[in-house]
Structures are given as structure tokens and as C-alpha cells.
Amino acid sequence: MNMKAWLGRHKRFGIILAGILSLNLAYGFDARFTIINLLWIAISILKIDKL
């Protein structure tokens, strides 16, 4: 798969990941918040790639 096309399809998850990291830095690390959101991103990407 072309990496540029893959990144184009998943760029919103990169933005969400940056938001998660910035919220953790701003308000302190919350493991539950981070793990739940990372799992959500992983599942969403897997569902998109299967299409």
C-alpha cells in the first residue's frame, strides 16, 4: 500500500492523537483516558483498512 495514500486516509487520527497527547501534557497523564482513546483509534483504523 502506498504510504502517502494511507496517511491521507488516516490523517484525522493523527490529529486526534496529537490532541490526546497535548491534553495529557496540559492536564497530567490519565492512563484510562489515554488507553481508551488509543484503543478507539486502533479499532477505527482497522475497520477502515478492511473496507
Secondary structure, DSSP 8 states (H G I E B T S, - for coil): --HHHHHHHTHHHHHHHHHHHHHHHHH---HHHHHHHHHHHHHHHHHHHH-
